[in-house]
Amino acid sequence: MKKIIIFLFLTFVFLTACEKDDFCSDNPVTPSLIIRFFDDDNRATTKDARRLSVWAEGKDTLTQFTSVNTDSIIIPLNSIDTTTVYNFKINVGGNNPIDQIAKFTVNYTTEEEFVSRSCGFKINFNNLSFSASENSWIKDFTPETLTTINNQNAAHVQIFH
């Protein structure tokens, strides 16, 4: 009888000591900035940035954006600062290839959002403002300000070149 009681007690202790498995299924990814490139002459048409290379100020080139032809990019923002500066270099081809570099600056405030115990926190970016270096290959961009970036469902900024 004592063996049964001890067995039941140990089983009870074992079962109540187990914790629920925590798996993050909410995908709490801190959103990145999505940029689409458009033709400055026909603003409804996307236009590839030819041989585009992208790097953050003081950092190495992003490997997925080293001399690529693309009409959109997804780049991370620095969540521990309030400003991120990116350099966008394109190479105008032809008989005399010329590198053109433009600085694109993003200013913002950050806000932590608690997702769940298993997922932790994600960062939302608020009160964003954008600027580009003058006399560069970036002719225009929209919008100049943005209220928030809290998802990655659509492009946040359109750059015309």
N, C-alpha and C positions, 0 to 999 in steps of 0.2 A: 504494500500500500504506500509506503514511504517513497518507493522508487517512482510510482505513478505521480504522486504529488510533486516530487522534485522535477520529473520530466515535464509535467504540465506548467510548473512555475518557470522553468528554463525556456520552454516554448513560448509562454506568454511574454517573458522578458525579451526574447529574441524578436518576436513579431512586433512588439511595441517600440523597440529600439530602431527599427528600420525607418529611414526617411524616404519621402517621395522623391523619385528621380526627377531632377530638374533638367529639362531640355528646352533650349530656346527655339521656339518655332515661329516667333513673331517677326523674325528678320529685322532687328532693330538697327539696321545699318545707318551710320551717320551719312547723310546724303552728300554727294559730290556735286560740283557745278557742271551743268551740261551746256555746252556751247555749240551752236550750229553756224556754219559759214554760208553766206548768201552772196549773190552777184550784186554789186552796187548799182549796175545799170538796169537790171531787172530784179527788183527786190523780192519777187515771189519765187525766184528760182534759186535752189541751193547751188553752191559752187565749191568745188574741192579746193582746199588750201594745198598747193602743190609742194611736195617735198617738205612737209611741215615737221618741225622739231619743236618740242615744248620742254621747258625746264623752269622750275621755281627759282627765284632769286637766291643765289648762294648755294644752290643744290645741283646735282647731276641731271642730265636730260632724262625725262621719263622714257623708259625703254620701249613702251608701246607706241610712243609718238616720236620716233627718230626717223626723219626723212620719209614720211608716209604721205599719201594722197588721201585726204578724207574731207567729208563735209560736216563732220561732227566729232566732238571730243568730250570725254568725261574726265574731269580733273578734280582732285581732292583740294579742300581748303584746310588751312592750318587751324585746328580746333583749340590750340593753346595760345593763339595770338588773335589780334583783331584786324590784321591786314595780311593778304597774300599777294605777292607780285609774281606774275608769270611772264616769261619771255617766249614769244611766238616767232619762230624763224621760218620763212618760206624761201624757196629758191626759184626765182623766175628763170625758167629754162630758155633754151634757144642757143644761138651761136655764142653768146656772151652771158653765161649764167651769173646771176647776181643774188647774193643773200640779202634779204631784207628782214630786219628784226624789229618787232614792236613789243613794248612793255604793256601788259594789261594788269591793272591793279584792282583788287577787290577789297573793300573795307566793310566790316560787319561787326555785329555783336554776337556772342554765343549764348546759348541757353541749353542747359542739360535737361533731358527728359527721361524720367525713370520709366523703363519699359516693363520689367518684371524682375523677380529675384534671380531667375536663371539667365536672363538676357542682360541685365545691368542697365546702363544708361546709354543714350545716344545723344548726339549734339545736333541742335537745330541752329541755323544761321539766320539772324534777323537784321533788319535795317541795312540791307546791302546797298552799296553804291559802287559803281564801276567807272574806271577811267582808262584811257589808252594814251600812249605817247603821241605827241603831235607829229605831223609830217611822217607818218609811218604808212605801211601798207594797209592798215585798218582805216578805212574811210569813215565808217560810222558804226554804231552799235545801238541796240535797243534791248531792254530799257536801260536808262541811266541809274535808276534805283529799283529796288525790289524789296517787298515787305519781308518775305521769309523764304528760306529753302528748307523744307522739311520732308521732301520726297524726291524721287528720281523718275517721275512718270513722263516728263516732257522737258524740252529745252528751256533753260532759264534765260539765256542770253543769245541774241542773234548778232553776229558780226558780219558787216558788209565790207567786201573788198573787191 
